[in-house]
């Protein structure tokens, strides 16, 4: 009534900006309309006279019902903002006022943790200001927490009144012991809670940041002594204490184990979320076709559609008496399916997933065939590098379903702001793909929402590990599985590196979990190829004749001037002209015999040249050259033995030449005689 008597034009403009049409009378819209009327009644004026402060004051009125405190608040703020009632710099949504907007200064970051020593507090602030231009805000916030809370505050607890960065040995050791463990409270079965200590996984990384703090100050002191020189002190953390190689190996092993557990059951999760989506759609459609106040049966369960005009479709499950919001269930089922499909087909990060927009879907025309190729543009995130992904037919179906779902009445994807929880800033409004209606306004999906949807999907699918414990999926697990499947199926690693946006190919290969089955199959293939090179009849038990022939080969290897080293079953390549053979191992004890052969060859060459046997001269000269080479080998062995030093240790010949009283295999156990 107050709209018609005081501001009928404002009412019409609200209808226009709300874009509800016939839905104006629904519950959320009625509460928003009622609250705007209350503001007009209490504050006076028309619709456009309502301010941001009036909206916040309305939320703080005590003694009201839950519906008054929560229902329609976001919707009324969105209407008034779209109507132009608020200044241009006002947040676009009510969540923009309640969430922290903007970043904290280095002073504010450090003052979150009260420090006793003011000069050290100022030093940490100056250090953060010096580092701030080269790092992002999330890294700056973690660095401030490490230096102020985990380092200096703990040092002050160990040694109250300390005023210098120069730590005594006992103080440094006590701080390292504290940083290597963390305390947490665990609830016991009887309901009580106890405090337990456990190793801190990131202890080395924390000490690495403190070590960098000391070394940076020492280096800066050489360039600006008046500012940093008084604080330059020896670093209490050695290089070996911050060696991350072992920690990196353990982290890589944990990542590979997660991938090995989750990749085999990924098809089960995919089929489960797809089936749940179809079931939720059919259940919602059946409920919407049922007359209010009537019952219907679906999948063996009976449901009652209560009478009433609501935006959401709600039913009562007669078997259990529970009330279910089928619209919300269908929304969750659809977005769970979309999230799983997008993550497994792209391998993008969680931050990149949340920032996908309608502008990210683009196309490229091949210059050779003029074919249009759909591409997905990934906005810069962790590595500040933009990249393009090829859209497969399966991914195109998912993106098409998402775009069709989020389109507004005008056919365009609504443009909404998004809060960056890492940088603590509001991004400019974009047509985000992962958005849904909540409280009468379009909101982007959050990290916690995605995590809750994945947990619910895994619980429905009943996926457990080998110990029977439920398996948890996180968005980054899909990234590791994407790389593992791509490389194992033949994608070159350097192409996978570009797709994932890694600066180092070792990072990409670290994501690839090598399965034991891969090594087993490769080894079996090697054995099969090796066996194919040898006759099949050789893979059997040798006969007595073959065994005697094998032993006889070694008996025939003994020669007058040494030993023949050719392998069993190979022919003599020099037709028993052993002096020429490279496989002959001359015996130093037979050097005189070899010298006689050498001298005899010289005499025979002279005789052949005198008699004109030129054909035999060539063969004799080859044998002479081989004999001279064998003599040189023997002289080299003798000279090396003469230059050796006797350490008093028994040689192999001495050990092998000893007599043993042990006879047979029972000698070692004392049974032999």
C-alpha positions as semicolon CSV with decimal commas, in nm:
position;residue;x (nm);y (nm);z (nm)
1;X;0,000;0,000;0,000
2;X;0,283;0,242;0,081
3;X;0,419;0,207;-0,273
4;X;0,085;0,307;-0,428
5;X;0,032;0,606;-0,199
6;X;0,388;0,741;-0,173
7;X;0,594;0,627;-0,476
8;X;0,400;0,443;-0,749
9;X;0,668;0,524;-1,005
10;X;0,929;0,366;-0,781
11;X;0,721;0,049;-0,768
12;X;0,712;0,028;-1,148
13;X;1,087;0,081;-1,170
14;X;1,143;-0,194;-0,915
15;X;0,933;-0,428;-1,128
16;X;1,142;-0,334;-1,429
17;X;1,486;-0,386;-1,272
18;X;1,381;-0,701;-1,084
19;X;1,291;-0,878;-1,412
20;X;1,058;-1,104;-1,216
21;X;0,733;-1,037;-1,402
22;X;0,474;-1,277;-1,268
23;X;0,719;-1,401;-1,001
24;X;0,689;-1,071;-0,808
25;X;0,455;-1,233;-0,553
26;X;0,684;-1,521;-0,463
27;X;0,828;-1,555;-0,114
28;X;1,174;-1,400;-0,154
29;X;1,045;-1,114;-0,366
30;X;0,764;-1,045;-0,119
31;X;1,012;-1,018;0,169
32;X;1,236;-0,785;-0,034
33;X;0,937;-0,570;-0,127
34;X;0,821;-0,565;0,236
35;X;1,162;-0,453;0,364
36;X;1,188;-0,173;0,108
37;X;0,844;-0,055;0,219
38;X;0,958;-0,066;0,583
39;X;1,260;0,149;0,500
40;X;1,036;0,401;0,324
41;X;0,806;0,409;0,626
42;X;1,083;0,452;0,887
43;X;1,317;0,682;0,693
44;X;1,068;0,870;0,478
45;X;1,097;0,948;0,110
46;X;1,064;0,721;-0,189
47;X;1,243;0,416;-0,323
48;X;1,543;0,609;-0,455
49;X;1,597;0,774;-0,118
50;X;1,710;0,447;0,044
51;X;2,084;0,443;0,118
52;X;2,342;0,172;0,182
53;X;2,345;0,263;0,550
54;X;1,968;0,213;0,568
55;X;2,011;-0,142;0,435
56;X;2,280;-0,222;0,691
57;X;2,075;-0,067;0,971
58;X;1,778;-0,280;0,869
59;X;1,983;-0,597;0,910
60;X;2,083;-0,508;1,267
61;X;1,731;-0,461;1,404
62;X;1,706;-0,700;1,706
63;X;1,407;-0,908;1,807
64;X;1,301;-1,006;1,457
65;X;1,229;-1,350;1,315
66;X;1,481;-1,545;1,111
67;X;1,281;-1,479;0,795
68;X;1,297;-1,104;0,857
69;X;1,672;-1,115;0,929
70;X;1,781;-1,326;0,632
71;X;1,514;-1,362;0,360
72;X;1,528;-1,116;0,072
73;X;1,822;-0,906;0,195
74;X;2,047;-0,971;-0,105
75;X;1,756;-0,931;-0,342
76;X;1,648;-0,589;-0,214
77;X;2,009;-0,463;-0,224
78;X;2,051;-0,585;-0,583
79;X;1,727;-0,415;-0,688
80;X;1,821;-0,082;-0,532
81;X;2,173;-0,097;-0,674
82;X;2,039;-0,167;-1,024
83;X;1,792;0,118;-0,980
84;X;2,079;0,363;-0,922
85;X;1,998;0,443;-0,559
86;X;2,356;0,391;-0,441
87;X;2,676;0,579;-0,533
88;X;2,894;0,439;-0,815
89;X;3,162;0,308;-0,576
90;X;2,914;0,105;-0,370
91;X;2,960;-0,277;-0,380
92;X;2,740;-0,450;-0,635
93;X;2,602;-0,695;-0,380
94;X;2,537;-0,717;-0,009
95;X;2,810;-0,980;0,021
96;X;3,055;-0,715;-0,101
97;X;2,992;-0,516;0,217
98;X;3,016;-0,806;0,460
99;X;3,320;-0,969;0,303
100;X;3,657;-0,807;0,349
101;X;3,708;-0,584;0,047
102;X;4,061;-0,468;-0,022
103;X;4,401;-0,574;0,105
104;X;4,565;-0,510;0,438
105;X;4,880;-0,303;0,457
106;X;5,205;-0,455;0,591
107;X;5,146;-0,272;0,919
108;X;4,799;-0,424;0,953
109;X;4,926;-0,770;0,860
110;X;5,191;-0,762;1,133
111;X;4,966;-0,603;1,396
112;X;4,733;-0,904;1,379
113;X;4,988;-1,071;1,608
114;X;5,089;-0,844;1,901
115;X;5,469;-0,830;1,940
116;X;5,644;-0,709;2,253
117;X;5,945;-0,546;2,088
118;X;5,844;-0,241;1,884
119;X;6,172;-0,202;1,687
120;X;6,155;-0,565;1,568
121;X;5,791;-0,513;1,472
122;X;5,893;-0,209;1,264
123;X;6,177;-0,411;1,107
124;X;5,937;-0,685;0,994
125;X;5,704;-0,420;0,850
126;X;5,989;-0,261;0,655
127;X;6,100;-0,602;0,531
128;X;5,749;-0,679;0,404
129;X;5,732;-0,343;0,227
130;X;6,062;-0,421;0,057
131;X;5,937;-0,761;-0,060
132;X;5,584;-0,652;-0,149
133;X;5,645;-0,537;-0,512
134;X;5,785;-0,877;-0,614
135;X;5,527;-1,113;-0,461
136;X;5,150;-1,152;-0,466
137;X;4,928;-1,069;-0,172
138;X;4,871;-1,431;-0,070
139;X;5,247;-1,487;-0,040
140;X;5,284;-1,158;0,149
141;X;5,015;-1,264;0,399
142;X;5,183;-1,602;0,459
143;X;5,524;-1,435;0,497
144;X;5,387;-1,193;0,759
145;X;5,233;-1,482;0,952
146;X;5,560;-1,676;0,947
147;X;5,783;-1,389;1,059
148;X;5,549;-1,229;1,313
149;X;5,356;-1,522;1,458
150;X;5,556;-1,839;1,399
151;X;5,901;-1,682;1,445
152;X;5,936;-1,371;1,656
153;X;5,633;-1,421;1,878
154;X;5,757;-1,771;1,964
155;X;6,107;-1,633;2,029
156;X;5,962;-1,376;2,271
157;X;5,781;-1,655;2,453
158;X;6,106;-1,849;2,487
159;X;6,314;-1,549;2,594
160;X;6,098;-1,256;2,712
161;X;6,249;-0,912;2,662
162;X;6,477;-1,009;2,372
163;X;6,572;-0,706;2,161
164;X;6,808;-0,838;1,894
165;X;6,790;-1,080;1,603
166;X;7,111;-1,241;1,730
167;X;6,974;-1,557;1,892
168;X;7,163;-1,765;2,143
169;X;7,219;-2,129;2,063
170;X;6,971;-2,254;2,322
171;X;6,703;-2,004;2,211
172;X;6,744;-2,101;1,847
173;X;6,730;-2,472;1,932
174;X;6,414;-2,425;2,141
175;X;6,243;-2,232;1,860
176;X;6,333;-2,500;1,604
177;X;6,184;-2,767;1,829
178;X;5,861;-2,567;1,854
179;X;5,834;-2,502;1,481
180;X;5,886;-2,870;1,396
181;X;5,571;-2,969;1,586
182;X;5,218;-2,837;1,602
183;X;4,947;-2,876;1,864
184;X;4,584;-2,955;1,793
185;X;4,283;-3,062;1,996
186;X;4,130;-3,402;1,922
187;X;3,786;-3,504;2,039
188;X;3,782;-3,838;2,219
189;X;3,502;-4,100;2,198
190;X;3,369;-3,994;2,539
191;X;3,321;-3,636;2,419
192;X;3,623;-3,484;2,587
193;X;3,902;-3,315;2,394
194;X;4,275;-3,349;2,448
195;X;4,568;-3,157;2,304
196;X;4,808;-3,366;2,097
197;X;5,131;-3,277;1,918
198;X;5,215;-3,389;1,568
199;X;5,500;-3,313;1,323
200;X;5,451;-3,000;1,115
201;X;5,479;-3,090;0,748
202;X;5,584;-2,738;0,644
203;X;5,847;-2,687;0,915
204;X;6,137;-2,673;0,670
205;X;5,954;-2,422;0,454
206;X;5,887;-2,202;0,758
207;X;6,256;-2,211;0,853
208;X;6,347;-2,135;0,491
209;X;6,147;-1,811;0,505
210;X;6,319;-1,711;0,830
211;X;6,658;-1,792;0,681
212;X;6,576;-1,576;0,378
213;X;6,478;-1,297;0,622
214;X;6,823;-1,303;0,783
215;X;7,017;-1,335;0,457
216;X;6,819;-1,057;0,285
217;X;6,891;-0,816;0,571
218;X;7,260;-0,907;0,562
219;X;7,276;-0,846;0,186
220;X;7,078;-0,521;0,200
221;X;7,304;-0,398;0,482
222;X;7,595;-0,386;0,235
223;X;7,401;-0,145;0,010
224;X;7,217;0,056;0,278
225;X;7,414;0,028;0,605
226;X;7,226;0,302;0,789
227;X;6,890;0,129;0,741
228;X;6,967;-0,242;0,759
229;X;7,315;-0,256;0,910
230;X;7,213;-0,245;1,280
231;X;6,994;-0,554;1,229
232;X;7,244;-0,771;1,039
233;X;7,302;-1,084;1,248
234;X;7,426;-1,440;1,196
235;X;7,150;-1,666;1,068
236;X;7,055;-1,930;1,329
237;X;6,939;-2,172;1,056
238;X;7,197;-2,368;0,859
239;X;7,167;-2,463;0,495
240;X;7,127;-2,834;0,577
241;X;6,827;-2,761;0,801
242;X;6,631;-2,615;0,510
243;X;6,723;-2,876;0,251
244;X;6,390;-2,954;0,087
245;X;6,504;-3,243;-0,133
246;X;6,382;-3,514;0,106
247;X;6,059;-3,326;0,173
248;X;6,005;-3,284;-0,202
249;X;6,056;-3,659;-0,251
250;X;5,805;-3,739;0,022
251;X;5,554;-3,492;-0,122
252;X;5,597;-3,641;-0,468
253;X;5,544;-3,991;-0,327
254;X;5,224;-3,878;-0,153
255;X;5,098;-3,714;-0,472
256;X;5,167;-4,027;-0,677
257;X;4,993;-4,244;-0,417
258;X;4,686;-4,018;-0,428
259;X;4,680;-4,045;-0,806
260;X;4,721;-4,423;-0,801
261;X;4,427;-4,453;-0,562
262;X;4,194;-4,213;-0,744
263;X;4,259;-4,270;-1,114
264;X;4,127;-4,632;-1,126
265;X;3,798;-4,528;-0,959
266;X;3,751;-4,211;-1,165
267;X;3,515;-4,387;-1,414
268;X;3,298;-4,491;-1,119
269;X;3,273;-4,130;-1,000
270;X;3,197;-4,003;-1,352
271;X;2,917;-4,254;-1,408
272;X;2,777;-4,188;-1,059
273;X;2,750;-3,809;-1,101
274;X;2,598;-3,851;-1,448
275;X;2,337;-4,096;-1,322
276;X;2,256;-3,875;-1,022
277;X;2,209;-3,575;-1,250
278;X;1,962;-3,760;-1,472
279;X;1,775;-3,896;-1,170
280;X;1,749;-3,550;-1,010
281;X;1,619;-3,401;-1,336
282;X;1,351;-3,670;-1,373
283;X;1,245;-3,637;-1,009
284;X;1,214;-3,258;-1,038
285;X;1,020;-3,282;-1,365
286;X;0,781;-3,538;-1,215
287;X;0,721;-3,319;-0,908
288;X;0,657;-3,012;-1,123
289;X;0,399;-3,202;-1,329
290;X;0,218;-3,321;-1,015
291;X;-0,074;-3,116;-0,888
292;X;-0,001;-2,948;-0,549
293;X;-0,153;-3,150;-0,267
294;X;-0,115;-3,479;-0,459
295;X;0,133;-3,764;-0,428
296;X;0,348;-3,938;-0,685
297;X;0,580;-4,236;-0,692
298;X;0,937;-4,226;-0,818
299;X;1,198;-4,501;-0,806
300;X;1,007;-4,697;-0,543
301;X;0,950;-4,400;-0,308
302;X;0,630;-4,199;-0,249
303;X;0,635;-3,818;-0,239
304;X;0,380;-3,553;-0,149
305;X;0,376;-3,213;-0,318
306;X;0,244;-2,971;-0,054
307;X;0,015;-2,691;-0,167
308;X;0,149;-2,338;-0,192
309;X;0,322;-2,097;-0,427
310;X;0,700;-2,128;-0,404
311;X;0,997;-2,051;-0,624
312;X;1,154;-2,387;-0,537
313;X;0,985;-2,721;-0,584
314;X;0,960;-2,888;-0,244
315;X;0,822;-3,231;-0,160
316;X;0,775;-3,450;0,145
317;X;0,917;-3,802;0,135
318;X;0,637;-4,010;0,286
319;X;0,853;-4,305;0,395
320;X;1,078;-4,088;0,615
321;X;0,871;-3,773;0,656
322;X;1,167;-3,553;0,553
323;X;1,121;-3,242;0,342
324;X;1,332;-3,210;0,029
325;X;1,406;-2,912;-0,193
326;X;1,417;-3,078;-0,536
327;X;1,519;-2,757;-0,712
328;X;1,826;-2,727;-0,492
329;X;1,906;-3,098;-0,532
330;X;1,885;-3,070;-0,910
331;X;2,111;-2,763;-0,904
332;X;2,370;-2,948;-0,696
333;X;2,352;-3,259;-0,915
334;X;2,400;-3,056;-1,233
335;X;2,692;-2,850;-1,102
336;X;2,863;-3,155;-0,954
337;X;2,846;-3,324;-1,293
338;X;2,969;-3,011;-1,472
339;X;3,260;-2,957;-1,230
340;X;3,380;-3,319;-1,255
341;X;3,359;-3,316;-1,636
342;X;3,536;-2,982;-1,679
343;X;3,816;-3,073;-1,439
344;X;3,885;-3,416;-1,586
345;X;3,881;-3,291;-1,948
346;X;4,098;-2,981;-1,893
347;X;4,317;-3,035;-1,587
348;X;4,285;-2,668;-1,491
349;X;4,343;-2,533;-1,142
350;X;4,062;-2,459;-0,898
351;X;4,116;-2,083;-0,929
352;X;4,107;-2,108;-1,308
353;X;3,786;-2,309;-1,291
354;X;3,611;-2,043;-1,083
355;X;3,721;-1,768;-1,324
356;X;3,593;-1,935;-1,642
357;X;3,362;-1,693;-1,821
358;X;3,154;-1,686;-2,136
359;X;3,438;-1,490;-2,298
360;X;3,670;-1,787;-2,236
361;X;3,497;-1,989;-2,509
362;X;3,650;-1,887;-2,839
363;X;3,743;-2,040;-3,172
364;X;4,039;-2,055;-3,410
365;X;4,035;-2,106;-3,788
366;X;4,310;-2,334;-3,916
367;X;4,505;-2,157;-4,194
368;X;4,547;-2,479;-4,396
369;X;4,193;-2,623;-4,401
370;X;3,989;-2,319;-4,280
371;X;3,835;-2,547;-4,018
372;X;3,699;-2,382;-3,701
373;X;3,853;-2,529;-3,386
374;X;3,685;-2,448;-3,050
375;X;3,926;-2,329;-2,781
376;X;3,899;-2,253;-2,411
377;X;4,097;-1,950;-2,294
378;X;4,241;-1,989;-1,944
379;X;4,293;-1,659;-1,763
380;X;4,633;-1,599;-1,594
381;X;4,636;-1,738;-1,242
382;X;4,925;-1,896;-1,051
383;X;5,201;-1,846;-1,308
384;X;5,048;-1,531;-1,461
385;X;5,047;-1,699;-1,802
386;X;4,750;-1,714;-2,035
387;X;4,700;-2,033;-2,236
388;X;4,453;-2,191;-2,476
389;X;4,305;-2,542;-2,448
390;X;4,149;-2,744;-2,725
391;X;3,781;-2,814;-2,657
392;X;3,701;-3,181;-2,716
393;X;3,349;-3,287;-2,822
394;X;3,279;-3,415;-2,469
395;X;3,391;-3,086;-2,315
396;X;3,189;-2,891;-2,572
397;X;2,871;-3,071;-2,460
398;X;2,943;-2,979;-2,097
399;X;3,015;-2,613;-2,175
400;X;2,703;-2,593;-2,390
401;X;2,489;-2,728;-2,106
402;X;2,645;-2,482;-1,861
403;X;2,590;-2,181;-2,087
404;X;2,231;-2,282;-2,156
405;X;2,168;-2,310;-1,782
406;X;2,316;-1,978;-1,669
407;X;2,168;-1,763;-1,944
408;X;1,925;-1,499;-1,822
409;X;1,584;-1,407;-1,967
410;X;1,755;-1,187;-2,225
411;X;1,963;-1,479;-2,355
412;X;2,292;-1,338;-2,223
413;X;2,502;-1,476;-1,940
414;X;2,456;-1,248;-1,635
415;X;2,754;-1,031;-1,550
416;X;2,842;-1,069;-1,181
417;X;3,137;-0,967;-0,961
418;X;3,367;-1,228;-0,811
419;X;3,569;-1,205;-0,492
420;X;3,930;-1,331;-0,515
421;X;3,991;-1,501;-0,181
422;X;4,366;-1,520;-0,243
423;X;4,425;-1,158;-0,340
424;X;4,143;-1,030;-0,113
425;X;3,999;-0,804;-0,383
426;X;3,681;-0,790;-0,588
427;X;3,733;-0,864;-0,955
428;X;3,548;-0,666;-1,218
429;X;3,205;-0,807;-1,314
430;X;3,231;-1,089;-1,568
431;X;2,988;-1,336;-1,731
432;X;3,112;-1,626;-1,517
433;X;3,008;-1,976;-1,618
434;X;3,001;-2,122;-1,267
435;X;2,720;-1,917;-1,118
436;X;2,377;-1,993;-0,978
437;X;2,082;-1,811;-0,828
438;X;2,091;-1,784;-0,451
439;X;1,873;-1,557;-0,243
440;X;1,726;-1,396;-0,552
441;X;2,062;-1,297;-0,703
442;X;2,326;-1,461;-0,918
443;X;2,631;-1,567;-0,720
444;X;2,952;-1,738;-0,829
445;X;3,034;-2,081;-0,695
446;X;3,297;-2,080;-0,420
447;X;3,584;-2,313;-0,330
448;X;3,393;-2,447;-0,032
449;X;3,085;-2,516;-0,245
450;X;3,290;-2,718;-0,493
451;X;3,453;-2,914;-0,211
452;X;3,116;-2,991;-0,052
453;X;2,971;-3,106;-0,385
454;X;3,263;-3,342;-0,448
455;X;3,237;-3,488;-0,097
456;X;2,864;-3,549;-0,140
457;X;2,920;-3,714;-0,479
458;X;3,186;-3,947;-0,338
459;X;2,959;-4,043;-0,049
460;X;2,677;-4,132;-0,290
461;X;2,913;-4,333;-0,511
462;X;3,046;-4,526;-0,210
463;X;3,408;-4,503;-0,327
464;X;3,654;-4,630;-0,064
465;X;4,023;-4,718;-0,055
466;X;4,181;-5,056;0,021
467;X;4,132;-5,001;0,394
468;X;3,763;-4,926;0,356
469;X;3,801;-4,554;0,430
470;X;3,619;-4,305;0,201
471;X;3,837;-4,149;-0,068
472;X;3,841;-3,769;-0,088
473;X;3,880;-3,589;-0,419
474;X;4,007;-3,234;-0,446
475;X;4,013;-3,025;-0,765
476;X;4,392;-3,055;-0,792
477;X;4,364;-3,435;-0,793
478;X;4,191;-3,410;-1,132
479;X;4,488;-3,208;-1,259
480;X;4,733;-3,483;-1,163
481;X;4,511;-3,752;-1,313
482;X;4,478;-3,549;-1,635
483;X;4,857;-3,528;-1,675
484;X;4,904;-3,896;-1,590
485;X;4,646;-4,015;-1,842
486;X;4,769;-3,779;-2,113
487;X;5,137;-3,880;-2,089
488;X;5,061;-4,251;-2,050
489;X;4,839;-4,239;-2,361
490;X;5,115;-4,096;-2,577
491;X;5,096;-3,718;-2,537
492;X;5,450;-3,574;-2,549
493;X;5,552;-3,433;-2,212
494;X;5,647;-3,092;-2,356
495;X;5,295;-3,060;-2,502
496;X;5,144;-3,154;-2,165
497;X;5,364;-2,885;-2,009
498;X;5,212;-2,619;-2,237
499;X;4,857;-2,742;-2,173
500;X;4,906;-2,732;-1,796
501;X;5,085;-2,397;-1,799
502;X;5,397;-2,520;-1,618
503;X;5,719;-2,322;-1,653
504;X;5,934;-2,630;-1,591
505;X;5,881;-2,968;-1,756
506;X;6,002;-3,138;-1,437
507;X;5,686;-3,010;-1,268
508;X;5,476;-3,176;-1,538
509;X;5,664;-3,504;-1,510
510;X;5,631;-3,485;-1,131
511;X;5,253;-3,494;-1,175
512;X;5,277;-3,817;-1,376
513;X;5,228;-4,113;-1,143
514;X;5,415;-4,417;-1,281
515;X;5,208;-4,726;-1,219
516;X;5,372;-5,060;-1,133
517;X;5,167;-5,217;-1,412
518;X;5,349;-4,994;-1,661
519;X;5,690;-5,124;-1,554
520;X;5,566;-5,483;-1,543
521;X;5,427;-5,469;-1,896
522;X;5,745;-5,308;-2,028
523;X;5,956;-5,578;-1,862
524;X;5,737;-5,855;-2,000
525;X;5,763;-5,709;-2,349
526;X;6,144;-5,699;-2,315
527;X;6,153;-6,065;-2,212
528;X;5,930;-6,160;-2,505
529;X;6,155;-5,977;-2,752
530;X;6,466;-6,137;-2,605
531;X;6,318;-6,486;-2,625
532;X;6,216;-6,428;-2,986
533;X;6,583;-6,386;-3,078
534;X;6,673;-6,740;-2,961
535;X;6,530;-7,075;-3,074
536;X;6,243;-7,200;-2,864
537;X;6,396;-7,544;-2,817
538;X;6,673;-7,391;-2,605
539;X;6,424;-7,315;-2,325
540;X;6,429;-7,671;-2,187
541;X;6,632;-7,894;-1,955
542;X;6,970;-7,981;-2,119
543;X;7,045;-8,347;-2,197
544;X;7,353;-8,525;-2,049
545;X;7,527;-8,504;-2,388
546;X;7,466;-8,127;-2,409
547;X;7,592;-8,077;-2,054
548;X;7,908;-8,278;-2,127
549;X;7,963;-8,069;-2,440
550;X;7,926;-7,750;-2,234
551;X;8,182;-7,866;-1,977
552;X;8,416;-7,992;-2,252
553;X;8,424;-7,644;-2,402
554;X;8,602;-7,504;-2,096
555;X;8,851;-7,793;-2,097
556;X;8,947;-7,707;-2,456
557;X;9,010;-7,339;-2,376
558;X;9,352;-7,412;-2,223
559;X;9,633;-7,339;-2,474
560;X;10,013;-7,357;-2,465
561;X;10,062;-6,981;-2,427
562;X;9,743;-6,881;-2,242
563;X;9,367;-6,921;-2,234
564;X;9,101;-6,876;-2,505
565;X;8,823;-6,640;-2,397
566;X;8,563;-6,714;-2,664
567;X;8,207;-6,784;-2,547
568;X;8,039;-7,123;-2,553
569;X;7,879;-7,212;-2,884
570;X;8,078;-6,960;-3,088
571;X;8,316;-7,075;-3,362
572;X;8,685;-6,990;-3,378
573;X;8,710;-6,693;-3,612
574;X;9,084;-6,749;-3,684
575;X;9,056;-7,125;-3,749
576;X;9,277;-7,200;-3,446
577;X;9,549;-6,956;-3,545
578;X;9,546;-6,845;-3,180
579;X;9,842;-6,610;-3,200
580;X;9,633;-6,378;-3,417
581;X;9,311;-6,396;-3,210
582;X;9,210;-6,104;-2,987
583;X;9,036;-6,349;-2,753
584;X;9,369;-6,506;-2,652
585;X;9,466;-6,421;-2,295
586;X;9,842;-6,486;-2,276
587;X;9,990;-6,632;-1,956
588;X;10,286;-6,435;-1,810
589;X;10,449;-6,764;-1,721
590;X;10,462;-6,860;-2,089
591;X;10,642;-6,546;-2,208
592;X;10,956;-6,741;-2,313
593;X;10,743;-6,971;-2,531
594;X;10,575;-6,666;-2,688
595;X;10,920;-6,511;-2,748
596;X;11,031;-6,830;-2,926
597;X;10,726;-6,813;-3,152
598;X;10,807;-6,448;-3,224
599;X;11,169;-6,527;-3,317
600;X;11,059;-6,827;-3,526
601;X;10,822;-6,606;-3,725
602;X;11,106;-6,367;-3,804
603;X;11,320;-6,656;-3,931
604;X;11,034;-6,793;-4,140
605;X;10,970;-6,453;-4,296
606;X;11,339;-6,425;-4,392
607;X;11,330;-6,774;-4,543
608;X;11,011;-6,700;-4,740
609;X;11,155;-6,379;-4,878
610;X;11,477;-6,562;-4,975
611;X;11,292;-6,844;-5,150
612;X;11,042;-6,609;-5,315
613;X;10,732;-6,738;-5,128
614;X;10,567;-6,395;-5,137
615;X;10,217;-6,532;-5,067
616;X;10,329;-6,677;-4,734
617;X;10,520;-6,363;-4,633
618;X;10,200;-6,159;-4,592
619;X;10,038;-6,414;-4,360
620;X;10,355;-6,451;-4,152
621;X;10,379;-6,073;-4,104
622;X;10,021;-6,066;-3,968
623;X;10,112;-6,337;-3,718
624;X;10,432;-6,150;-3,626
625;X;10,239;-5,828;-3,555
626;X;9,995;-6,022;-3,333
627;X;10,284;-6,186;-3,143
628;X;10,447;-5,849;-3,080
629;X;10,115;-5,714;-2,948
630;X;10,083;-6,008;-2,709
631;X;10,437;-5,945;-2,580
632;X;10,353;-5,581;-2,514
633;X;10,042;-5,689;-2,318
634;X;10,251;-5,924;-2,103
635;X;10,513;-5,654;-2,033
636;X;10,239;-5,411;-1,930
637;X;10,089;-5,665;-1,686
638;X;10,430;-5,744;-1,534
639;X;10,519;-5,376;-1,490
640;X;10,185;-5,298;-1,322
641;X;10,233;-5,585;-1,079
642;X;10,588;-5,471;-1,000
643;X;10,463;-5,121;-0,908
644;X;10,194;-5,243;-0,670
645;X;10,223;-5,210;-0,292
646;X;10,179;-5,516;-0,070
647;X;9,912;-5,438;0,189
648;X;9,952;-5,771;0,362
649;X;9,611;-5,892;0,241
650;X;9,574;-6,244;0,101
651;X;9,539;-6,260;-0,274
652;X;9,273;-6,457;-0,450
653;X;9,520;-6,722;-0,553
654;X;9,628;-6,765;-0,192
655;X;9,271;-6,791;-0,071
656;X;9,164;-7,027;-0,348
657;X;9,469;-7,245;-0,295
658;X;9,393;-7,325;0,067
659;X;9,268;-7,670;0,154
660;X;8,925;-7,712;0,307
661;X;8,803;-8,001;0,514
662;X;8,440;-7,924;0,431
663;X;8,285;-8,183;0,203
664;X;7,942;-8,136;0,052
665;X;7,664;-7,891;0,138
666;X;7,645;-8,011;0,499
667;X;7,991;-7,883;0,581
668;X;7,871;-7,534;0,664
669;X;7,635;-7,668;0,929
670;X;7,904;-7,880;1,093
671;X;7,771;-8,212;0,964
672;X;8,051;-8,272;0,708
673;X;8,369;-8,459;0,789
